Amino acid sequence: MKKILISALLLCAAGLAQAEKADSYKPTEIKFDQVDVDDVKQIRTFTGNVILTRGTLQMKSSKAVVTQDPEGYQYVTLTSVPGTPATFRQKRDGEGEQWVEGEAERIEYDGKIELVKLFNKAKVRRLEGSKPSDEVQGEFIYYDSRKEFFSVKNTATGESKPGGGRGTMVIQPSAKRPPPDAPAQQPPAGK
């Protein structure tokens, strides 16, 4: 029963994950205080108030290591400092101002398959404009924006173990709240 409930919640919340597809084809801009570049190994280590932007995708941390494979795909590892988590934010495809954002002590981003892994004190939330909507948190979150799928595990290793931590999910109601001056609805007759 517990597995069925968790699966149902994950299916309901899968809408958290659809990222703006056009971001894949945009250049990456990185702002930082310092950078060390190893062109032979294609490793760039940025430190100090790092802000990485590609289209609507924005990632922030105190340190970011960016690598690039021979095909040109980028991989980013963001690490935080105590009290300030690494973060990401991205516009979702679709109408209106729909966003997804997350935070954790460490975030790994795979640009080839558009996969985000959040480690330690991880949170992912959906926003409609600036208004928070659904949210999930746990020790590890695996978030695949292409497949509209995410998974939460109770340890920072990406495994679920008996006695590990617990996750939390908040799903906002989809029904709109009636205006304050609207009359209360009566239940159907005979019930």
ChimeraX attribute file (.defattr): number of C-alpha atoms within 10 A of each C-alpha:
attribute: neighborCount
match mode: 1-to-1
recipient: residues
	/A:1	6
	/A:2	7
	/A:3	8
	/A:4	9
	/A:5	10
	/A:6	14
	/A:7	13
	/A:8	12
	/A:9	14
	/A:10	18
	/A:11	13
	/A:12	12
	/A:13	21
	/A:14	18
	/A:15	17
	/A:16	27
	/A:17	24
	/A:18	22
	/A:19	26
	/A:20	19
	/A:21	15
	/A:22	11
	/A:23	16
	/A:24	18
	/A:25	9
	/A:26	12
	/A:27	10
	/A:28	14
	/A:29	11
	/A:30	15
	/A:31	15
	/A:32	18
	/A:33	11
	/A:34	12
	/A:35	15
	/A:36	11
	/A:37	13
	/A:38	10
	/A:39	10
	/A:40	6
	/A:41	10
	/A:42	14
	/A:43	18
	/A:44	17
	/A:45	17
	/A:46	24
	/A:47	20
	/A:48	14
	/A:49	15
	/A:50	21
	/A:51	20
	/A:52	21
	/A:53	20
	/A:54	17
	/A:55	17
	/A:56	18
	/A:57	21
	/A:58	18
	/A:59	24
	/A:60	24
	/A:61	28
	/A:62	19
	/A:63	24
	/A:64	29
	/A:65	18
	/A:66	19
	/A:67	19
	/A:68	17
	/A:69	12
	/A:70	7
	/A:71	7
	/A:72	11
	/A:73	13
	/A:74	18
	/A:75	19
	/A:76	21
	/A:77	20
	/A:78	27
	/A:79	23
	/A:80	19
	/A:81	12
	/A:82	7
	/A:83	7
	/A:84	13
	/A:85	22
	/A:86	25
	/A:87	24
	/A:88	24
	/A:89	20
	/A:90	23
	/A:91	23
	/A:92	24
	/A:93	15
	/A:94	10
	/A:95	6
	/A:96	10
	/A:97	12
	/A:98	21
	/A:99	26
	/A:100	25
	/A:101	21
	/A:102	24
	/A:103	25
	/A:104	28
	/A:105	21
	/A:106	24
	/A:107	28
	/A:108	20
	/A:109	20
	/A:110	16
	/A:111	15
	/A:112	14
	/A:113	14
	/A:114	17
	/A:115	18
	/A:116	21
	/A:117	20
	/A:118	31
	/A:119	24
	/A:120	21
	/A:121	18
	/A:122	26
	/A:123	23
	/A:124	24
	/A:125	21
	/A:126	25
	/A:127	18
	/A:128	14
	/A:129	12
	/A:130	10
	/A:131	9
	/A:132	14
	/A:133	19
	/A:134	19
	/A:135	20
	/A:136	22
	/A:137	24
	/A:138	24
	/A:139	25
	/A:140	28
	/A:141	29
	/A:142	18
	/A:143	24
	/A:144	21
	/A:145	22
	/A:146	14
	/A:147	14
	/A:148	15
	/A:149	18
	/A:150	22
	/A:151	17
	/A:152	26
	/A:153	21
	/A:154	21
	/A:155	22
	/A:156	20
	/A:157	12
	/A:158	18
	/A:159	12
	/A:160	16
	/A:161	11
	/A:162	7
	/A:163	8
	/A:164	13
	/A:165	14
	/A:166	13
	/A:167	18
	/A:168	10
	/A:169	18
	/A:170	13
	/A:171	12
	/A:172	10
	/A:173	9
	/A:174	7
	/A:175	6
	/A:176	6
	/A:177	7
	/A:178	10
	/A:179	7
	/A:180	7
	/A:181	6
	/A:182	7
	/A:183	8
	/A:184	8
	/A:185	7
	/A:186	6
	/A:187	7
	/A:188	6
	/A:189	5
	/A:190	4
	/A:191	4
